[in-house]
Amino acid sequence: MKAQSINKALPSDGNRPGVWQLIRPFWVSSEKWLALLLIAIILTINFTTTFAFVALNKLHGRLTDALVALDWPLISGTMVKSLGIGTITVLLPMVSVLAINYLTLRWRTWMTVRYVERWTQGSAYYQLERDNLISNGDQRIAEDINLFTDISINLSTNIINVVVNVVTFTIMLWGLSGALSIPLGGRALSIPGYMVIAVYVYSFSHLALAHWLGKVLIGVNMNKQTVEADFRFLGMQVRENAEQIAFFGGGGREGRRLLSRFVRVRDNTLLMMRKTFKLNFFQSMFSQVFSPLPTLLALPLLLSGKITMGGLTQITMAYGMLLSTLAFFPQAYQSFTNWIALANRLRDMLWALNKARDQPAGIRLESRGSALCCEGLTLRRPDGAALAHLPRWRVLAGERWVVRGRSGSGKSTLLRACAGLWPFGEGAITRPQTARILFLPQKSYIPVGTLKSALAYPDEPDAFTDLQCRQALADCCLAERTDSLTQSDRWQQVLSGGEQQRLAMARVLLHRPDFIFLDEATSALDPETERRLYQALLDRLPGSTIISVAHRKELEHFHQHILTLTPGQGS
Ligand SMILES: Nc1ncnc2c1ncn2[C@@H]1O[C@H](COP(=O)(O)OP(=O)(O)OP(=O)(O)O)[C@@H](O)[C@H]1O
């Protein structure tokens, strides 16, 4: 099995919006006060826990000395206090976790709402697919926002926490360890706070090692999200197109395609395992080799009588606390690489959404008057190649036109341009200002749910009465479905191609648009049913303007005008 790559129009690093543009909006929104309150609660808890650890450190030193001296009243008193403070260090972090989870959920909700709105606003979701700007936008919203907010909150609260802990434990260890005196010739060299210096030298070496071994994980993590999403997406495609694939006997081919995508998942996971193992191995070896260091360093103080056994316990405990605090940085390296990868994927999504929003339209679209008018219209492919040219095409209200032309001559593209979905080209399209316009493609989207909600789409089901729905179904030769209005199903799979087209036509009758664009919307029907549907359209919506893209000659009978598109021009 060999991995294959997928081409995507990704932004260069300089064109990506800054990470700040992902983070800032939530923290300046109306949510900010509650978010800041939660941050304050989390930090207060964390600081209280830190100071509880400092108090525990003192108590443990006192307890050790009391044990050496067999001072029973002091032993029992110190143990009770240790127990009380120890309980605080266990309970408070639980509340902190709760607050962190709640804050993460609020941020995730806020971002998800914004991104879903931007993705579904206008036709951004369509532009992203049409121009192949990014892959799996939906999964970035569902998965990446979740992980991004989670890691952001955890990392940042931990970093603040760690900074406070580092300062506190540094002061504590500095005070406890005092100076190390090394005899040098006839004089003594004094190194103040030598244990603090040792912890810092150790920790920064550890971090340097983590960075050196771990920086490759940024790219690997980013790739992980992409290859996993691509694999899921292909699986979804097989599920959605199961019947078409089955007719072609394409299961084997799909299996190979799925496995070749999975090879990329597997290779990336293997690479990640190798790099993570290397990182963890060297980190663990490093910690293991240096584990006896605090006791060895504090020994001269004990031997010289500067500290008691209790003092030694306090010093090694303080050293351990500072060390484990500083160890956060190398340990957090993986989370950090993951965070950068997620941020980059979301920055790409933001870039694509901005590009879709700011895309300059070569074709001007205006709403004015009561007719549809194309002036000096040249339709182009995205790469700039000309498809068709219409010097002037005017469709008055109530007229019926059929658009003809060879396959690939740009008929659907003309309808896309009229719908405002195709910016590539030049010229102007004026659409009637107040008219209701409906576009019907060859294969209409039918959402999962009741038949009535499929019929009413994009309106809500209660926008129409059952009687209206039944009438529309009967008019479109679907009388046998009139009792199924409340039946919930996956209609796109259940209905035949022709039935789906009849349902879509019933939708037109229900919505009663003034302008109807039909793009081979009856191509799956037999001529007789097609004729009956067009007749129903004419009978029920006599004043509506109809523009049909069609190959069949019979349909010309229902139209008064013909527009023929030939490559490079229209006549
Ligand atoms: N998103 C896209 N990216 C690149 N090229 C596209 C895109 N959409 C359409 N085209 C190209 O534009 C040309 C015109 O397509 P269009 O769908 O308008 O043809 P048509 O006349 O409706 O064809 P048919 O009768 O076969 O439906 C085709 O060559 C097609 O490949």
The ligand as a Tripos MOL2 file, in Angstrom:
@<TRIPOS>MOLECULE
LIG
   31    33     1     0     0
SMALL
NO_CHARGES

@<TRIPOS>ATOM
      1 N1        -16.1300   24.2310   -9.9030 N.pl3     1 LIG1
      2 C1        -15.6370   24.1430  -11.1300 C.ar      1 LIG1
      3 N2        -14.3150   24.2140  -11.3230 N.ar      1 LIG1
      4 C2        -13.7840   24.1330  -12.5360 C.ar      1 LIG1
      5 N3        -14.5120   23.9840  -13.6870 N.ar      1 LIG1
      6 C3        -15.8390   23.9010  -13.5640 C.ar      1 LIG1
      7 C4        -16.4840   23.9710  -12.3000 C.ar      1 LIG1
      8 N4        -17.8160   23.8730  -12.5010 N.ar      1 LIG1
      9 C5        -18.0020   23.7320  -13.8290 C.ar      1 LIG1
     10 N5        -16.8180   23.7590  -14.4770 N.ar      1 LIG1
     11 C6        -16.5970   23.6040  -15.9240 C.3       1 LIG1
     12 O1        -17.3840   24.5340  -16.6270 O.3       1 LIG1
     13 C7        -17.8170   23.9590  -17.8610 C.3       1 LIG1
     14 C8        -19.3070   24.2000  -18.0350 C.3       1 LIG1
     15 O2        -19.9990   23.4370  -17.0700 O.3       1 LIG1
     16 P1        -21.5940   23.4170  -17.0270 P.3       1 LIG1
     17 O3        -21.9700   22.5660  -15.8790 O.co2     1 LIG1
     18 O4        -22.0830   24.8030  -17.0560 O.co2     1 LIG1
     19 O5        -21.9450   22.7100  -18.4030 O.3       1 LIG1
     20 P2        -23.3720   22.3640  -19.0050 P.3       1 LIG1
     21 O6        -23.5100   23.1150  -20.2910 O.co2     1 LIG1
     22 O7        -24.4440   22.5810  -17.9920 O.co2     1 LIG1
     23 O8        -23.1520   20.8340  -19.2830 O.3       1 LIG1
     24 P3        -24.1960   19.6010  -19.2420 P.3       1 LIG1
     25 O9        -25.1530   19.7880  -20.3640 O.co2     1 LIG1
     26 O10       -23.3150   18.4470  -19.4600 O.co2     1 LIG1
     27 O11       -24.8440   19.6230  -17.8860 O.co2     1 LIG1
     28 C9        -17.4540   22.5070  -17.8290 C.3       1 LIG1
     29 O12       -16.3340   22.3160  -18.6760 O.3       1 LIG1
     30 C10       -17.0650   22.2520  -16.4040 C.3       1 LIG1
     31 O13       -16.0150   21.3400  -16.3140 O.3       1 LIG1
@<TRIPOS>BOND
     1     1     2 1
     2     2     3 ar
     3     2     7 ar
     4     3     4 ar
     5     4     5 ar
     6     5     6 ar
     7     6     7 ar
     8     6    10 ar
     9     7     8 ar
    10     8     9 ar
    11     9    10 ar
    12    10    11 1
    13    11    12 1
    14    11    30 1
    15    12    13 1
    16    13    14 1
    17    13    28 1
    18    14    15 1
    19    15    16 1
    20    16    17 2
    21    16    18 1
    22    16    19 1
    23    19    20 1
    24    20    21 2
    25    20    22 1
    26    20    23 1
    27    23    24 1
    28    24    25 2
    29    24    26 1
    30    24    27 1
    31    28    29 1
    32    28    30 1
    33    30    31 1
@<TRIPOS>SUBSTRUCTURE
     1 LIG1         1 GROUP 0 **** ****
